[in-house]
Amino acid sequence: MHSFEVIGGKKLQGEITPQGAKNEALQIISAVLLTPEKMTISNIPDILDVNLLIELLGEMGVKIDRISRDTCIFQASTIHIDYLRSDAFRNKSGKLRGSVMLAGPMLARFRKAFIPKPGGDKIGRRRLDTHIIGFEKLGVRFTYQPEEGLFHLEAPHLKGCYLLLDEPSVTGTANIIMAAVMAEGTTTIYNAACEPYIQQLCKMLTRMGAKISGIGSNLLQIEGISYLGGTEHRMLPDMIEIGSFIGLAAMTQSDITIKNAGIDHLGIIPDKFRQLGIQLEYQGDDIHIPAQDIYEIQNFLDGSVLTIYDHPWPGFTPDLLSIVLVVATQARGSVLIHQKMFESRLFFVDKLIDMGAQIILCDPHRAAVIGMAREHPLRGVSMSSPDIRAGVALLIAALSAEGKSIIQNIEQIDRGYQYIDQRLRHLGAQINRI
């Protein structure tokens, strides 16, 4: 087990380029199973979760030519379906939440799939209901085999239908789209997720020959076809990394430029950081965050305390609430953070309180943060990373704190952020992997 040793309180400076989007990568790389032809995918993030998914595809029989760390050529001309019932598949895929994304393309092309119990972050319940119910309405039969720990899915005949999703699940929407593109007839998905990553998936599938209308909205219509061809695709920059770097710059009073940020795809993320008083300047497709001694949280127009909460796109992504919470600890003013989707994602605040932050955890979903306006800097402590996003939030806190911090369980951070220690050292951070 590795840890990060961080000496905080240092101002950083320089340029940093975000990695490819993790959440897009898990969908796009799963979609290579939809065709026997070659698929060239670039701007792939070199992180544990994505590399684990690529390993899974290789063990399933997909030919993989990793021509560089961020570019792969995939060809799923031969798939070993029996591998999906093996202990090796269950053990490896059970560690990765994103492995559920294999089900949609497997059902579309091979009419059968296997889903392990969800793995990934320990941030609360993560239901598969949207996936399973959607598949069932397309004609999929499923059974759960407790002795194997697998859902067995079979679809002798996939037939298009009308679907009103119970929640706009991003992974659920993506999985249903991938199953529907090769179903017989027309599938309508209402209350579909419409995140940029879903839009990217739909655009790539369209280039492969799929017929999808309504891209970018919550009402999608898909006319099923019998065959999809190969194509090339490039991932968007990771919006969660971009938000993390904005928060890092503010907390450490640093002058940082985020290169090639894909500003057109960030939605309201920059505006939420501006509500915390953080200055942002657009320079082409780059974001410049100048050094600020103090940033002040805005109130609502009626003078009431600001509340920042997560909401399906184009609302604010839940993956950045941990970052916003940490950044607010050194702002001037107060904010209520309301994490609606996951009931365990705010439990890392006890570590911030140990560092000297003033936070009231109201319940599993809400935390009130009283900004200290740098009058009382955070202090370094030893702590453990509970999940990907909280881990980076704690890393940002450690980089702004006085003294030394030790962050354990950094494998969680490595699951979502590539070479993060090396990239931060390039900005002048004092961080070592021990």
Protein Blocks (a to p, Z undefined) as FASTA:
>chain_A
ZZddddehiaceddddddddfklmmmmmmmmmmpcbdcddehiacdfklmmmmmmmmmno
pacddfbfkbccdddfbccfklmmpmklmmmmmmpmklmmmmmmmmmmnopacddddehj
debjcdfklmmmmmmmnopacdddfknopacdddfbacddddddfbdcfklmmmmmmmmm
mcghjdddehiafbfklmmmmmmmmmnopacehihiabdcddddfbdcdddddddddfkl
mmmmmmmmmmnopacddehkllmlnojmmmmmmmnopacddehjaccddddfbdcddddf
kopacdddddddfbdcfklmmmmmmmmmmmgcddddddfkbmklmmmmmmmmmnopacdd
fblkbccdddekhmaccdddddddfbfklmmmmmmmmmmpgcjdddehklmmmmmoghkl
mmmmmnopacddZZ
